[in-house]
């Protein structure tokens, strides 16, 4: 892979897995510097994020209010945090702990999974597409499929020794939670809580374990560029603040505040398509720090690899005509292969009917 550095080595080649963020460089290679207009503020404004208590979701008396709150959050920002979600704190802590341990492994161990092939069910990488995209991003990641768990878990890393057990416990519980939230989302749209149940039951769960190492110049680089998720929804667990969401009212970026024990829920592109644009997929980016390494675990939930998400017919009217082409998870992977999203290419924009 190729990356520039700031001593003039614009085409300096790093061995596989030996990228600057992994090696703890004290300087920032020029290939990681983003344009001045897109650089983060080191003292960002704090986002006013909706927090939804899920404790009464299965209580017939409380459910309508919670469903309405979820629908409002999906409509207004496409993002909310959840508490009393039913996943024990011990499970959250152990998942984050084993993730940190994985990234602390020797590079030679992690590099076994290194690949730029976005179709691989288990892969390790850095940035977005290593040495391919014009702008690189200051992260390392491990992605792996997780549903059905027994079909994929033996392909996951076997180091740390408890990675499969602890991560497997978390992702199983996250998937059950995602099914409940998706039921609430479709119910809030007026199409019933079971609208996608069968297709989601047989669908995809992709886990992206992200590590954002300490960065020597966090004011000129990003961990991830602005983007929305291709999923129906994404549930995110993280070790510390770093996620920023765009305030639609004024276009400013705002930092999502820390709320211990909470999980973040992102509305993805496929829910925007399903809702005919009533609910918007949330545009977000990841910022960096020079004194803290941050880890996040994103659990992305969608229908099957080749199952096409289309707009619900009930949400198409003469006044609100169909606005999106149908698409599948594989369509997204093909889009990612062909396009450089660091330059602003957006999957959801490619689906909009002009």
N, C-alpha and C positions, 0 to 999 in steps of 0.2 A: 504494500500500500504506500501511497505517497502523501506526504504533508510537507508544507513549507515550514521554515523556522525563521526567527527574526535576525539571524546572522547571515542571511543571504542564501541559505540552502533551500530555495523554493521547491526543489524536486528531491529533497532528501528522502530516502526510503528507510522505513522502519521495518524490522522483522515482524512477522505475524505476531500480534499480541503485544508488541513493544511500542505502543502508541504513547504520545506525550502524557496524556492524563493518567495512564497506568503507571508510568515511570516516575511520576511526581516531578515533572520539569519545573524549574523555577522561572521559566519564561513561557510566553504564549506564542506558539507558531502563528505566522500570519494567516494561515489557512483557517484558523479558528476565529479570526476577527470578523465581526459582522459590521454592516454599514452603520455609520454614525446615527442615522435616523431611527434605527431599530434597537439601539443599545439600551440596556436596562438602567433604571434608576436605582442606585444603591439604597435609597431611602423611599421606597414606594409607598403610595397610599394603601390603606388596608381595605380590602373588599368587604362589603356588607353582605355576608353570605347567609342564606336561609339554613336554619338548623331544624331538622324534622325528627321528632321523637317517634320511633316505630313501635313503642311498647304496646300500643293498642291496635295494631294493624289487623289482628285477627279477632278483635272484639267487635261484634256487629254494631254496637252503639258508637264506638270510637272510629271505626274504619272510614266512614264517609268523610269525616273532617280531615283525616290523614291523607286520604286519596285526593281530596280537593287541594290540600297544601302541596302535595307532590306535583299535581297538574299545574298549579300556579307557578311553582319553581321551574318546571320544564318549559313553560311558556315564556317566562320573564327572563331567564338567564341560561337555562339548560344545565344548571349546576346546583347542587345542594349537599350539605353534610348531614349524616344520619347518626343518631345516638340510640342507645337501647336497641341495637340491631341484633343482639343475640349471640354474637361471637365473643367468647371470653377473652379478657385482656391477656391472659397467659398465652393463648393461641396467637394473638396478634404479635406479642413480644417475641415469641419463639420463631415466628416466620421472619420477622425483621432480623433477628439475631443470626439465623442460619444464612440469610441473604448476605449480611455483612461478612460472615465467615467465608462464603463462596468467593466474594471479590477479594478477600485477603489471601486466597490461594496463590501459589506460584503461577506466573504467567503461562508456563509450559502446561500446567494442568487445565487452565481455562481455555487455552488455545486449541485444545482437542475439539472444541465445539465451534471454532471460528468459521464463519461463512458469510458471504454477501448474498447468498441465495435466499430470498425472502420466503420461498416455498418450503424450506426445510422445517420440520416440526420441532427441532431443538437446535438452537444456534446461539452463539456468542458473538458479540461484535462491539464496535465503538462508533460513535457518531450516528449517522443514519446508514449510509453506504460507504464503507471505509475507502478512502482514497479515490472515490468516484465522484461524489457530489462536490461542487465548487467550494461550498462552505462546509466545514466540519464542525461538529458539536461536541462539547466537553462532557461526555458521558461514556460509560461502558454498560452493556446490558446482556442479560440472558433471557431468551424467549423460549417458551415451550408450550406445546399443546397440553391440555389438562382434562379434557372430557372426551370419551369416557376415561376416567383416571387409570383404570387397570390396563387400558390399551397403550398408554403413553408413559407411565411413570418409570418403567424400566429403562427408558431412553434418557431420562433426566440424569444429571450429574450424580455420581455416587460418592462424591466428596463435596462438602463435609459429610461425615458418615450418617448424620441425622437429617440431611437436607430433604430427602424424599419423604420421610415421615412427617417432619414439621411443616414443610411447605404443602405437602399433600393434605394434611389436616386442615390447614387454612383455606386452601383453594376449594376443597369440598364444601366447607361451610359458606364460603363466599358465593359459590354457585347457587346454593339453596336460597341465599339471601337475594341474589340477582333475580331468580325466578319469582320471588314474592314481589320485588319492586317492579318488575316488568308487568306483572298482573295488575298492580296498582296503576301503572302508567296507562295501559290500554283501557282500564276501567275509567280512568279520568278523561279519556278521549271519547267515552260514550260507546265503545265497541265491545265492552265486556272484559272481565279479568282473564278469561280463558282464550282470548283471540289468538295469541301466539303460543299458547302453552305447549302443544304437541311439537311444533317446529323448533321451539327453544329447547325442549327436552332432548331432542336429537341433534342439537346444534353444537356450535363451537365454543370452547372456552380457551382463550389464549392468555397465558401469563407472561407479562413483561416485567422482569426484575431489573430495575434501573439503579445504577450507581453514579452519582455526580461527585467526583473527587474534588478536593480543594483546588481552587483555580487561582493562578497567580494574578490574573486580571479579570475579575468577575464583572467589571463594568464594560468590557468590550466583547464578551463572549456569552453564549447561552448553552444551557444543557440540552434543550430542545427548542426548535423554532415554533412560531405560531402555527397551530394545526387543530383540527378536530379529529375525534376518533371515528374509525370506520365502523365501530360496533353498534349494537343496539344501545347498550349502556356499558360503562366502565366503572368498576368499583376500585378505589385507590386507597391503599394503606401507605403511610409514609413516616419516616423517622423524625423529620423536622420540616419547617416551612421552606418553600421554594417555588411552589406553583403560583403562577399569576394568571388571572382571567381578565378579559377585556370588558371594560364597562361600555356597554353599547350606547349609553347616553352621550358620552363625550370622547370615546375612543381611547381613553387612558387605560394603562395596565394597572391592576390592583392585586396586591399579594393576599392570598387566601390565609386567614389567621390560623394559628395552631389551636386545636381543640382535642385534648388528650382523650384517646379512646374512640374518637369519632372516625368514620369512614367517609370518603368523598364519593359522590356519584356524578358522573359526567353523562349527559345525553349525547348519544352518538349519531352519526350520519343516517343510520338505518331507521332510527325513530323519527328523524326529520322527514325522511321519505314516507314512512308509514303514516305520519300525521298530516301529510300534504303541507308541511311548512308551519303548522300551528305550533309545534315544538321545534326549537332550533338546536342543532348540535353545537356544543360549547367550544369556542376557540380559546385555546390556552397555550402557555409556553412555560419553560422551566428556567429559572435563574440560578445563579451559582454564588458560592461564598469562598473566601480565601482561607477560612479557618475551620470549616466544617465539611466533612464528607456526608452527603445525604443519600439515603436509599429509599426507593419507593417500590411498591409491588402493585402493578396494575392488572386487574382481572377483567379482560374484555370478553363480553358475551354477545354472541350473534347466532343466527340460524346456521344451518349446515353449509359446508364449503360451496356447494353449487345451488343452494336454495335461494331463489330470487326474492328479495324484499321489494314489495310494490306498495303503492299507496292504497290505504283502505278505501274501498268504493263508497263506504258510508260518509267519508269525509270529502268527497268530490261533489261539487254542486255547480250550477250555472254561474254563480257568483264567485266560486272558489274552484276554478278548474284545476285539473291534475297538473302539477308543476314539476314532476320528477320522473326520470326513467327508472326502471327497476334495475337492481344490481345484486350481486352476490359477494361473498367474502373472497372468492377466487378473482372476481373482477377487480376488487380492491388491490389484491396482491399483484395482479398484472399491471394495474395503474402505477403502483409503487415501483415496479421494475422499470417501467418506461419513462418515469418522470422524476425530476429533482424537486422534492417538496421544500427543500431549503430555499428555492427560488420562488416560493409562493404558490406552487401548483397545488390545487385543492381537489380532492376526490368529489366532495359534495357539489362543488361548482360544475364539475363535469357531468353531473347527473341532472342538472336543472334544465328544464325544457324552456328554450328561449321564446 
